[in-house]
Each structure stands twice: as C-alpha cells, then as structure tokens.
C-alpha cells in the first residue's frame, strides 16, 4: 500500500491541525451474532433507540445504529451482522462500553427483570464513591453502568487495554488532537487508566485506555472493530497520522478518499496497539445521515 505523500507544510505546523479541526467521536463499530436480538436487548434493557438499520445483501451483511440521541450530535453504536456468523471472539484487549444513568440500582433492576446478565452488582468503586455495576449483553460485550446525576452523553465510554499508557496518551494527543481528560493510577489493583476525549469526561464520550502492570500485549479477537471520528479534512488528518505513526508506531490502513458507491471520504489507521480508528469527513457524514432518512 502506498504511503501518504510527504506533508506540504512543516511538520510542527501540521501537528497543530488536529487541535484546530472540528472533531467528535461518532460511533463504535462491532459485530454481533443476531442483530434483532441485540436491538431488542439494547432498546428494552438500556433504553436506547434504534436510529437506523440497513441491509446490504450484495455484501452479505446488515447493520444497525443505536443510541440515546440523534447521530448528528451524540455518540452511538453501530452493530454489524455478517450473514451466517452467529458468534465472535471478543479477545482480551477490549474492555467495555459505559452508560451513565442517574440511578444505577434502578436500571440494573430493570435489566434483571428483562433477563439481562449482571456481572457486578451495583455499589461504590473500590476506594471511591462512584456507584457502578457491570452488565453483559447477549454477545458477551460488557457495559459499565455509571451513576451520574445528569449527562448530555449517556453512552459515554469505550474502554480498551493498551501495553504502554504514556505512548498511547501521546499518540491520541498528537494524532487525533484529544485531551488527557483524567489519569488515575491504582497501584493496589496494579493498573492505570487515561481518559482521552474532546471535552471533559462528564460532557462527552471518552476513550478509557487501561494499562495493566506488566502486560504489554492483548488479543484483539474479531468482534470489536473500531471507533469513527469526524474531521473537516481527511487528507490533512491522514498526513498527521502518518507523521505520528513514524514516531510512535501504528499504521494507516486505508488511504484518504471516498468510499466507492457511498462517496463519503474516510481514512483509517491502527494505533501502536493495533486498535483501529476511522476518520470521516464531517460534511459527507451529515449527507449520509440525511440520505438515510
């Protein structure tokens, strides 16, 4: 695969672009074994809305977008069902998604009443006061239920495990213009976390990067796919990523340009741990949403 051409502007100037760009984490993409079963679980147990659904028979897959608000302004999940595949390996690297709610106890009781699996009963986190619980969906994906009085983004976290936390922080700051929103070290439990995002943790969705002491590699499985992030210029954004991967690792997996048939401009890359991100043109994304209505 050809490399992105050398930047036409000095690298230090190019690295300022992600901080000026209009970016938002749009959705997380992952695979499920029964689309209707998962839609039913998310809408009945979590209270999500089915925002759109499409079937692509010529490519033998269907997908559905679900969330707590419109895709134009909120983070959502994009579920993919590949014809004839009913099971996936989540791997050891993917952690969980998180949903914020004013009353964890009440939501967990509702989930139980509808047959949901609770893997951690509601209660304060160890050494803290935040009330949490963990719930498993029908495919085995974990959802952390977080207690928050209010939040504009109920679907608020994607947790991924990484092998070098400082390297990951630097990568997401430089390649994607994210801010280090919060960092916590828990030596008693032998892990550290870094919350990365485009606004304070209680205002938007964040990537929760987790480093477990002494663990540098994880299996990816074939279930979780990627997060998508908006940009005003996929070409310039790809130049930045290419520059940062030369310093910190990772690689571009799709050169910037329009998707055949859809014309939405994207580029995609892997971070140093192999986690995939897709950058999507802002205007094209809005056109795609409009055309799907």
KEKE-105696 format. One record per residue (C-alpha): residue number from 1; residue in one letter; x, y, z. Coordinates in steps of 0.25 Angstrom, whole numbers, plus 5000, padded with zeros to 4 digits. Each point is the difference from the previous one (the first is absolute). Example, Ala and Ser with C-alpha at 12.3 -4.5 7.8 and 13.67 -1.06 7.14 Angstrom:
2
{1; 'A'; {5049; 4982; 5031}};
{2; 'S'; {5006; 5014; 4998}};
//
This chain:
293
{1; 'X'; {5000; 5000; 5000}};
{2; 'X'; {5006; 5014; 4996}};
{3; 'X'; {5003; 5009; 5011}};
{4; 'X'; {4994; 5013; 5002}};
{5; 'X'; {5008; 5011; 4993}};
{6; 'X'; {5009; 5009; 5008}};
{7; 'X'; {4993; 5011; 5006}};
{8; 'X'; {5001; 5013; 4992}};
{9; 'X'; {5001; 5008; 5013}};
{10; 'X'; {5010; 4999; 5011}};
{11; 'X'; {4997; 4989; 5010}};
{12; 'X'; {4999; 5009; 5012}};
{13; 'X'; {4989; 5008; 4993}};
{14; 'X'; {4993; 4988; 4995}};
{15; 'X'; {5000; 4994; 5014}};
{16; 'X'; {4992; 5012; 5005}};
{17; 'X'; {4988; 4996; 4990}};
{18; 'X'; {4993; 4990; 5009}};
{19; 'X'; {4999; 5010; 5011}};
{20; 'X'; {4993; 5010; 4990}};
{21; 'X'; {4992; 4989; 4993}};
{22; 'X'; {4985; 4998; 5003}};
{23; 'X'; {5000; 4986; 5006}};
{24; 'X'; {4990; 4992; 5007}};
{25; 'X'; {5000; 4985; 5003}};
{26; 'X'; {4988; 4995; 4992}};
{27; 'X'; {4998; 4985; 5002}};
{28; 'X'; {5006; 4987; 5004}};
{29; 'X'; {4999; 4988; 4991}};
{30; 'X'; {4999; 4986; 5004}};
{31; 'X'; {4995; 4987; 4995}};
{32; 'X'; {4988; 4992; 5006}};
{33; 'X'; {4994; 4986; 4997}};
{34; 'X'; {4986; 5004; 5000}};
{35; 'X'; {4996; 5014; 4996}};
{36; 'X'; {4986; 5000; 5005}};
{37; 'X'; {5003; 4993; 5013}};
{38; 'X'; {5010; 5011; 5003}};
{39; 'X'; {4991; 5011; 4996}};
{40; 'X'; {4989; 4995; 5009}};
{41; 'X'; {5010; 4999; 5012}};
{42; 'X'; {5006; 5014; 4998}};
{43; 'X'; {4986; 5006; 4998}};
{44; 'X'; {4993; 4993; 5011}};
{45; 'X'; {5011; 4999; 5010}};
{46; 'X'; {5008; 5012; 4998}};
{47; 'X'; {4989; 5009; 4994}};
{48; 'X'; {5008; 5003; 4987}};
{49; 'X'; {4993; 5004; 4988}};
{50; 'X'; {5001; 4993; 4986}};
{51; 'X'; {5005; 5012; 4992}};
{52; 'X'; {5001; 4993; 4986}};
{53; 'X'; {5002; 4986; 4994}};
{54; 'X'; {5005; 4995; 4987}};
{55; 'X'; {5002; 4987; 4992}};
{56; 'X'; {5011; 4999; 4990}};
{57; 'X'; {4996; 4986; 4994}};
{58; 'X'; {5011; 5001; 4989}};
{59; 'X'; {5011; 5001; 5010}};
{60; 'X'; {4992; 4990; 5010}};
{61; 'X'; {4999; 5009; 5012}};
{62; 'X'; {4990; 5009; 5007}};
{63; 'X'; {5003; 5011; 5011}};
{64; 'X'; {4992; 5008; 5010}};
{65; 'X'; {5003; 5013; 5007}};
{66; 'X'; {4995; 5002; 5014}};
{67; 'X'; {5002; 5010; 5010}};
{68; 'X'; {4993; 5010; 5010}};
{69; 'X'; {4999; 5012; 4990}};
{70; 'X'; {5002; 5004; 4986}};
{71; 'X'; {5013; 4996; 4993}};
{72; 'X'; {5002; 5014; 4995}};
{73; 'X'; {5003; 5004; 5015}};
{74; 'X'; {5002; 4987; 5008}};
{75; 'X'; {5009; 4988; 5001}};
{76; 'X'; {4994; 4987; 4995}};
{77; 'X'; {5003; 4986; 4998}};
{78; 'X'; {5000; 4993; 4986}};
{79; 'X'; {4997; 4986; 5001}};
{80; 'X'; {5004; 4991; 4988}};
{81; 'X'; {4994; 4986; 4997}};
{82; 'X'; {5007; 4992; 4989}};
{83; 'X'; {4991; 4990; 4994}};
{84; 'X'; {5001; 4986; 5006}};
{85; 'X'; {5010; 5004; 5011}};
{86; 'X'; {4994; 4999; 5014}};
{87; 'X'; {5012; 5000; 5009}};
{88; 'X'; {5013; 5009; 5001}};
{89; 'X'; {5012; 5000; 5009}};
{90; 'X'; {5001; 5013; 5008}};
{91; 'X'; {5014; 4998; 5004}};
{92; 'X'; {5008; 5004; 5012}};
{93; 'X'; {5002; 5015; 4996}};
{94; 'X'; {4986; 5005; 4999}};
{95; 'X'; {4995; 5005; 5014}};
{96; 'X'; {4986; 5005; 5000}};
{97; 'X'; {4990; 5011; 4996}};
{98; 'X'; {4994; 5009; 5010}};
{99; 'X'; {4986; 5006; 5002}};
{100; 'X'; {4998; 5012; 5010}};
{101; 'X'; {4987; 5000; 5008}};
{102; 'X'; {4994; 5008; 5012}};
{103; 'X'; {4996; 4987; 5007}};
{104; 'X'; {5009; 4987; 4998}};
{105; 'X'; {4992; 4992; 5010}};
{106; 'X'; {4987; 5003; 4992}};
{107; 'X'; {5006; 4997; 4987}};
{108; 'X'; {5006; 4987; 5004}};
{109; 'X'; {4987; 4995; 5006}};
{110; 'X'; {4993; 5003; 4987}};
{111; 'X'; {5011; 4993; 4992}};
{112; 'X'; {4999; 4988; 5009}};
{113; 'X'; {4985; 5000; 4999}};
{114; 'X'; {5002; 4999; 4984}};
{115; 'X'; {5009; 4988; 5002}};
{116; 'X'; {5013; 5008; 4999}};
{117; 'X'; {5013; 4994; 5006}};
{118; 'X'; {5006; 5008; 5011}};
{119; 'X'; {5015; 4997; 5002}};
{120; 'X'; {5002; 5010; 5011}};
{121; 'X'; {4989; 5005; 5010}};
{122; 'X'; {4999; 5015; 5002}};
{123; 'X'; {5009; 5006; 5010}};
{124; 'X'; {5011; 5010; 5002}};
{125; 'X'; {5013; 4998; 4993}};
{126; 'X'; {5011; 4995; 5009}};
{127; 'X'; {5007; 5012; 5007}};
{128; 'X'; {4989; 5010; 4994}};
{129; 'X'; {4986; 5004; 5001}};
{130; 'X'; {4995; 4999; 4985}};
{131; 'X'; {4989; 4989; 4999}};
{132; 'X'; {5002; 4990; 4989}};
{133; 'X'; {4995; 4987; 4995}};
{134; 'X'; {5004; 4991; 4988}};
{135; 'X'; {4990; 4993; 4991}};
{136; 'X'; {5003; 4990; 4988}};
{137; 'X'; {4993; 5001; 4987}};
{138; 'X'; {4995; 4988; 4992}};
{139; 'X'; {5014; 4999; 4993}};
{140; 'X'; {5008; 5002; 5012}};
{141; 'X'; {5004; 5014; 4999}};
{142; 'X'; {5001; 5007; 5014}};
{143; 'X'; {4993; 5013; 5003}};
{144; 'X'; {5004; 5008; 5012}};
{145; 'X'; {4988; 5007; 5006}};
{146; 'X'; {5004; 5013; 5007}};
{147; 'X'; {4993; 5009; 5009}};
{148; 'X'; {4999; 5015; 4996}};
{149; 'X'; {4989; 5010; 5004}};
{150; 'X'; {5000; 5005; 4985}};
{151; 'X'; {5008; 4999; 4987}};
{152; 'X'; {4998; 5004; 4986}};
{153; 'X'; {5006; 4987; 4995}};
{154; 'X'; {4994; 4988; 5007}};
{155; 'X'; {5009; 4991; 4992}};
{156; 'X'; {5013; 5005; 5005}};
{157; 'X'; {5012; 4991; 4999}};
{158; 'X'; {5007; 4989; 4992}};
{159; 'X'; {5011; 4993; 5008}};
{160; 'X'; {5012; 4994; 4993}};
{161; 'X'; {5012; 4994; 5006}};
{162; 'X'; {5014; 5005; 4996}};
{163; 'X'; {5014; 4995; 5002}};
{164; 'X'; {5007; 5013; 5003}};
{165; 'X'; {4991; 5011; 5005}};
{166; 'X'; {5009; 5012; 4998}};
{167; 'X'; {5002; 4996; 4986}};
{168; 'X'; {4985; 4999; 4998}};
{169; 'X'; {4998; 5014; 5006}};
{170; 'X'; {5010; 5006; 4992}};
{171; 'X'; {4994; 4993; 4987}};
{172; 'X'; {4986; 5005; 5002}};
{173; 'X'; {5004; 5014; 5004}};
{174; 'X'; {5009; 5001; 4988}};
{175; 'X'; {4993; 4992; 4989}};
{176; 'X'; {4985; 5003; 5004}};
{177; 'X'; {5001; 5013; 5008}};
{178; 'X'; {4994; 4994; 5012}};
{179; 'X'; {5002; 5006; 5014}};
{180; 'X'; {5004; 4991; 5012}};
{181; 'X'; {4987; 5003; 5008}};
{182; 'X'; {5004; 4991; 5012}};
{183; 'X'; {5011; 4991; 5004}};
{184; 'X'; {4999; 4990; 5012}};
{185; 'X'; {5011; 4991; 5006}};
{186; 'X'; {4995; 4988; 5009}};
{187; 'X'; {5013; 4993; 5004}};
{188; 'X'; {4992; 4992; 5010}};
{189; 'X'; {4992; 4994; 4989}};
{190; 'X'; {5012; 5000; 4990}};
{191; 'X'; {4994; 5009; 4989}};
{192; 'X'; {5000; 5014; 4995}};
{193; 'X'; {4989; 5007; 4991}};
{194; 'X'; {5000; 5012; 4991}};
{195; 'X'; {4987; 5006; 4995}};
{196; 'X'; {5002; 5007; 4986}};
{197; 'X'; {4990; 5009; 4994}};
{198; 'X'; {4996; 5013; 4994}};
{199; 'X'; {4993; 5006; 5012}};
{200; 'X'; {4999; 4997; 5015}};
{201; 'X'; {4996; 4986; 5004}};
{202; 'X'; {4986; 5003; 5005}};
{203; 'X'; {4997; 5008; 4987}};
{204; 'X'; {5003; 4990; 4989}};
{205; 'X'; {5005; 4986; 4996}};
{206; 'X'; {5014; 4996; 5004}};
{207; 'X'; {5010; 4989; 4996}};
{208; 'X'; {5004; 4994; 5013}};
{209; 'X'; {5014; 4994; 4998}};
{210; 'X'; {5004; 4990; 5010}};
{211; 'X'; {5014; 4995; 5003}};
{212; 'X'; {5001; 4987; 5009}};
{213; 'X'; {5014; 5000; 5007}};
{214; 'X'; {5010; 4991; 4992}};
{215; 'X'; {4990; 4997; 4988}};
{216; 'X'; {5005; 5005; 4987}};
{217; 'X'; {4991; 4992; 4990}};
{218; 'X'; {4986; 4995; 4999}};
{219; 'X'; {4992; 4992; 4990}};
{220; 'X'; {4990; 5008; 4991}};
{221; 'X'; {4990; 4989; 4996}};
{222; 'X'; {4991; 5003; 4989}};
{223; 'X'; {4988; 5007; 5007}};
{224; 'X'; {5003; 5014; 5003}};
{225; 'X'; {5004; 5008; 4987}};
{226; 'X'; {5003; 5015; 5002}};
{227; 'X'; {4996; 5014; 5004}};
{228; 'X'; {4996; 5010; 4990}};
{229; 'X'; {5004; 5015; 5002}};
{230; 'X'; {4996; 5012; 4992}};
{231; 'X'; {5010; 5010; 4993}};
{232; 'X'; {4999; 5011; 4990}};
{233; 'X'; {5011; 4995; 4992}};
{234; 'X'; {5003; 4985; 4999}};
{235; 'X'; {5012; 5003; 4991}};
{236; 'X'; {5007; 5009; 5009}};
{237; 'X'; {4996; 4992; 5012}};
{238; 'X'; {5007; 4987; 4993}};
{239; 'X'; {5013; 5008; 4999}};
{240; 'X'; {5000; 5003; 5015}};
{241; 'X'; {4997; 4985; 5003}};
{242; 'X'; {5011; 4996; 4990}};
{243; 'X'; {5010; 5009; 5007}};
{244; 'X'; {4996; 4996; 5014}};
{245; 'X'; {5001; 4985; 4997}};
{246; 'X'; {5014; 5002; 4995}};
{247; 'X'; {5004; 5004; 5014}};
{248; 'X'; {4991; 4992; 5009}};
{249; 'X'; {4995; 4988; 4992}};
{250; 'X'; {4987; 4996; 4993}};
{251; 'X'; {4997; 5001; 4985}};
{252; 'X'; {4990; 5005; 4990}};
{253; 'X'; {4991; 4989; 4995}};
{254; 'X'; {4992; 5008; 4990}};
{255; 'X'; {5005; 5012; 4992}};
{256; 'X'; {4991; 5012; 5001}};
{257; 'X'; {4989; 5001; 4989}};
{258; 'X'; {4985; 4997; 4997}};
{259; 'X'; {4994; 4986; 5003}};
{260; 'X'; {4995; 4994; 4986}};
{261; 'X'; {4985; 5002; 4999}};
{262; 'X'; {4999; 5008; 5012}};
{263; 'X'; {5009; 5012; 4997}};
{264; 'X'; {5003; 5002; 5015}};
{265; 'X'; {5014; 5004; 5001}};
{266; 'X'; {5008; 4992; 5011}};
{267; 'X'; {5013; 4995; 5004}};
{268; 'X'; {5004; 4990; 5011}};
{269; 'X'; {5011; 4996; 5008}};
{270; 'X'; {5005; 4991; 5012}};
{271; 'X'; {5006; 5006; 5012}};
{272; 'X'; {5013; 4994; 5006}};
{273; 'X'; {4992; 4989; 5007}};
{274; 'X'; {4992; 4996; 4987}};
{275; 'X'; {4987; 5007; 5004}};
{276; 'X'; {4993; 5005; 4988}};
{277; 'X'; {4995; 5015; 4998}};
{278; 'X'; {4992; 5005; 4987}};
{279; 'X'; {5000; 5015; 4997}};
{280; 'X'; {4988; 5004; 4993}};
{281; 'X'; {4997; 5013; 4992}};
{282; 'X'; {4990; 5009; 5008}};
{283; 'X'; {4992; 5005; 4989}};
{284; 'X'; {5000; 4986; 4993}};
{285; 'X'; {4995; 4994; 5013}};
{286; 'X'; {4989; 5009; 5001}};
{287; 'X'; {4996; 4998; 4986}};
{288; 'X'; {5000; 4985; 5002}};
{289; 'X'; {4991; 5002; 5012}};
{290; 'X'; {4990; 5009; 4992}};
{291; 'X'; {4999; 4990; 4989}};
{292; 'X'; {4997; 4988; 5009}};
{293; 'X'; {4988; 5007; 5006}};
//
